[in-house]
Amino acid sequence: MATKLNPEVPDAAFGVITPAAGSKSKEDWIGSQLKKVYDEALSEDIPDDMMDLLSALDSRGSDEEAAE
């Protein structure tokens, strides 16, 4: 990312991972960040078109089981 003063010069701190104060190591910090992203993904709503697709697949599967 460029600096505010000179947009052509990249910011020296861009992309540098620094562990939070409570983390024991970079691995702990990375693990906590991955858990945070995973938890956020789990809490997201499933889009309506995906639910429609799942419902269609579910009803198709039950129809095939009934035919057997």
Protein Blocks (a to p, Z undefined) as FASTA:
>chain_A
ZZfklmmbccfkgopacddfklmbfklmmmmmmmmmmmmmmmpccdfklmmmmmmmmmmm
mmmmmmZZ
